[in-house]
Every structure is written in structure tokens, then in C-alpha cells.
Amino acid sequence: MRLANEEIRSSRQAKVDQIATKIAKFKRDFIGAPIRRALLQIQAGKVASQCEVPYRKDEKYWITSTEAGSASFLFSFNFGNETDISMARIMLLEFKESTRHVSGAIATSYSDKNAPAELTQAFPHTGRETYTNGIILFSKCRPFTPN
């Protein structure tokens, strides 16, 4: 009897894991779809579609594009406690700095106080929003080759 119960539990857990994995992949694909679309538009030499995606309760990402073949991807960050805020700030500043030492790295900038001008021009309401760890911006221009 115990062996049968263990088999049922194991089978049930395998089904739950499979469903959870499918939901996670759907969320990844759904939330990431605007980025993929923008990268394909860049590749085609078009102006990328601008959009704002609230991917968490208090965090968003934006895509802006002012000319054909290029786009900027901006991500906001919010952390709850002081230690996380401090560690994230150090990592974001270091990430920005490290791109200087990598040949062919995409343009990166970090704004911890005010939203970047490019963002507030495309989405004026963002100038009134605040994030504990600011906004990091990645700019991508042609050529782009997807995997």
C-alpha cells in the first residue's frame, strides 16, 4: 500500500513539475516577446516598436527607438531592504563599468536618480516614477544576428 501511495505521489509531482515548467516558459516568452520583436525589427532595418512592459508589481522595462536599425532597452529595479539596494547598486555600477573592457559590448548606461532623457521623451509619465535602484539602459544597433 505504501509503495502504491509513493508511486501516486511521485507521478503527481512529475505532472505538477511539468505544468509549472510550461507556465514558466509561457511567462518568459510572453514577457520577452516585445524584446524579440524589437530585435527582429532592428535586424530588418526598421524602427523598433516602442512599448512599456510592467513585468513585476513595481518594475518595468521599456523599448524605445528613434531611428531605423537601433533600439534601447531600459529596465527598472526595485529592492525591498537596504542591503539588497546597496548590493544591487554596486553590481549595476560595476556592470556599466565592465562594458568598457569588453570589445564589441553594447552601449550601457545607468541612471540611479533620474530617468534617462530618452525614456522620459518617449514615455513622459516615467519622469514622475521612482525606483530604489534606478534604470539601466542597453542600446543596440545593427548588425544583429539572432541565435
URBELWO-V367548 format. One record per residue. N is the residue number from 1. PHI is phi in whole degrees, -180 to 180 (none if undefined). PSI is psi in whole degrees, 0 to 359 (NA if undefined). OMEGA is omega in degrees with one decimal (none if undefined). Layout:
n->N phi->PHI psi->PSI omega->OMEGA
n->N phi->PHI psi->PSI omega->OMEGA
//
This chain:
n->1 phi->none psi->315 omega->179.4
n->2 phi->-62 psi->320 omega->179.7
n->3 phi->-62 psi->318 omega->178.7
n->4 phi->-65 psi->318 omega->177.8
n->5 phi->-63 psi->318 omega->178.4
n->6 phi->-63 psi->320 omega->178.1
n->7 phi->-64 psi->319 omega->178.3
n->8 phi->-64 psi->314 omega->178.6
n->9 phi->-61 psi->317 omega->-179.8
n->10 phi->-64 psi->316 omega->178.7
n->11 phi->-64 psi->317 omega->179.0
n->12 phi->-63 psi->317 omega->179.6
n->13 phi->-64 psi->321 omega->178.0
n->14 phi->-63 psi->320 omega->178.1
n->15 phi->-67 psi->318 omega->177.9
n->16 phi->-62 psi->315 omega->179.0
n->17 phi->-61 psi->319 omega->179.7
n->18 phi->-64 psi->316 omega->179.0
n->19 phi->-66 psi->317 omega->179.4
n->20 phi->-61 psi->319 omega->178.2
n->21 phi->-64 psi->318 omega->178.5
n->22 phi->-64 psi->319 omega->178.3
n->23 phi->-65 psi->317 omega->179.1
n->24 phi->-62 psi->317 omega->178.9
n->25 phi->-66 psi->321 omega->177.1
n->26 phi->-62 psi->314 omega->179.6
n->27 phi->-61 psi->315 omega->178.4
n->28 phi->-58 psi->312 omega->-178.3
n->29 phi->-68 psi->321 omega->-178.9
n->30 phi->-68 psi->312 omega->-179.4
n->31 phi->-69 psi->325 omega->-177.9
n->32 phi->-86 psi->352 omega->-176.8
n->33 phi->-57 psi->318 omega->178.3
n->34 phi->-63 psi->326 omega->178.0
n->35 phi->-68 psi->315 omega->178.5
n->36 phi->-61 psi->315 omega->178.8
n->37 phi->-59 psi->315 omega->-179.8
n->38 phi->-63 psi->318 omega->179.2
n->39 phi->-65 psi->321 omega->176.6
n->40 phi->-68 psi->324 omega->176.4
n->41 phi->-66 psi->320 omega->176.1
n->42 phi->-61 psi->313 omega->-179.7
n->43 phi->-58 psi->324 omega->-180.0
n->44 phi->-82 psi->359 omega->179.4
n->45 phi->77 psi->25 omega->-179.5
n->46 phi->-104 psi->168 omega->172.0
n->47 phi->-77 psi->129 omega->-179.2
n->48 phi->-72 psi->145 omega->177.5
n->49 phi->-69 psi->127 omega->177.9
n->50 phi->-78 psi->142 omega->177.1
n->51 phi->-160 psi->163 omega->176.8
n->52 phi->-126 psi->127 omega->-177.3
n->53 phi->-125 psi->112 omega->174.2
n->54 phi->-80 psi->99 omega->-174.0
n->55 phi->-92 psi->348 omega->172.1
n->56 phi->-141 psi->173 omega->-176.7
n->57 phi->-53 psi->315 omega->-175.6
n->58 phi->-127 psi->26 omega->177.9
n->59 phi->-136 psi->148 omega->-178.8
n->60 phi->-139 psi->166 omega->163.2
n->61 phi->-132 psi->155 omega->-177.5
n->62 phi->-131 psi->152 omega->171.6
n->63 phi->-123 psi->127 omega->176.3
n->64 phi->-125 psi->153 omega->178.8
n->65 phi->-154 psi->128 omega->179.9
n->66 phi->-112 psi->346 omega->179.5
n->67 phi->-147 psi->158 omega->-179.4
n->68 phi->-62 psi->139 omega->176.2
n->69 phi->83 psi->8 omega->177.4
n->70 phi->-147 psi->157 omega->178.1
n->71 phi->-159 psi->159 omega->174.6
n->72 phi->-120 psi->141 omega->180.0
n->73 phi->-119 psi->120 omega->-175.6
n->74 phi->-119 psi->136 omega->-178.1
n->75 phi->-127 psi->131 omega->177.0
n->76 phi->-96 psi->155 omega->-178.5
n->77 phi->-134 psi->136 omega->174.8
n->78 phi->-134 psi->128 omega->175.9
n->79 phi->-123 psi->150 omega->-171.3
n->80 phi->-85 psi->324 omega->-177.0
n->81 phi->-116 psi->163 omega->-172.7
n->82 phi->-61 psi->322 omega->179.6
n->83 phi->-64 psi->313 omega->178.9
n->84 phi->-62 psi->319 omega->179.5
n->85 phi->-61 psi->314 omega->-179.2
n->86 phi->-65 psi->314 omega->-179.9
n->87 phi->-64 psi->318 omega->179.9
n->88 phi->-65 psi->320 omega->179.2
n->89 phi->-62 psi->315 omega->178.1
n->90 phi->-60 psi->315 omega->-178.6
n->91 phi->-66 psi->319 omega->179.9
n->92 phi->-66 psi->319 omega->177.1
n->93 phi->-65 psi->319 omega->179.2
n->94 phi->-67 psi->321 omega->178.0
n->95 phi->-60 psi->313 omega->178.7
n->96 phi->-59 psi->314 omega->-178.6
n->97 phi->-65 psi->321 omega->-175.7
n->98 phi->-66 psi->335 omega->-179.9
n->99 phi->-67 psi->341 omega->176.6
n->100 phi->-69 psi->335 omega->-174.7
n->101 phi->-99 psi->4 omega->-179.2
n->102 phi->-113 psi->120 omega->-179.9
n->103 phi->-71 psi->136 omega->179.5
n->104 phi->78 psi->10 omega->179.8
n->105 phi->-68 psi->147 omega->177.6
n->106 phi->-72 psi->155 omega->179.7
n->107 phi->-64 psi->132 omega->-178.1
n->108 phi->-134 psi->137 omega->172.5
n->109 phi->-140 psi->157 omega->-177.2
n->110 phi->-130 psi->129 omega->178.0
n->111 phi->-120 psi->113 omega->-178.1
n->112 phi->-99 psi->348 omega->-179.2
n->113 phi->-109 psi->302 omega->-176.4
n->114 phi->-115 psi->150 omega->176.8
n->115 phi->-65 psi->143 omega->178.4
n->116 phi->-60 psi->147 omega->-178.4
n->117 phi->-58 psi->321 omega->179.1
n->118 phi->-58 psi->322 omega->-179.9
n->119 phi->-73 psi->314 omega->-177.8
n->120 phi->-70 psi->335 omega->175.2
n->121 phi->-70 psi->318 omega->-178.7
n->122 phi->-78 psi->325 omega->-177.7
n->123 phi->-134 psi->84 omega->-173.3
n->124 phi->-55 psi->327 omega->-178.3
n->125 phi->-65 psi->341 omega->-178.1
n->126 phi->-68 psi->340 omega->177.6
n->127 phi->-65 psi->339 omega->-179.8
n->128 phi->-97 psi->353 omega->-178.2
n->129 phi->-88 psi->150 omega->177.4
n->130 phi->-126 psi->147 omega->179.6
n->131 phi->-135 psi->137 omega->-175.7
n->132 phi->-59 psi->328 omega->-178.0
n->133 phi->-122 psi->21 omega->172.2
n->134 phi->71 psi->207 omega->-172.4
n->135 phi->-136 psi->134 omega->174.3
n->136 phi->-109 psi->140 omega->-175.2
n->137 phi->-120 psi->133 omega->173.8
n->138 phi->-119 psi->128 omega->178.4
n->139 phi->-111 psi->134 omega->-178.5
n->140 phi->-127 psi->130 omega->176.0
n->141 phi->-121 psi->167 omega->175.6
n->142 phi->-63 psi->157 omega->-2.5
n->143 phi->-83 psi->149 omega->178.5
n->144 phi->-132 psi->130 omega->178.0
n->145 phi->-123 psi->113 omega->179.3
n->146 phi->-70 psi->158 omega->179.4
n->147 phi->-68 psi->NA omega->none
//
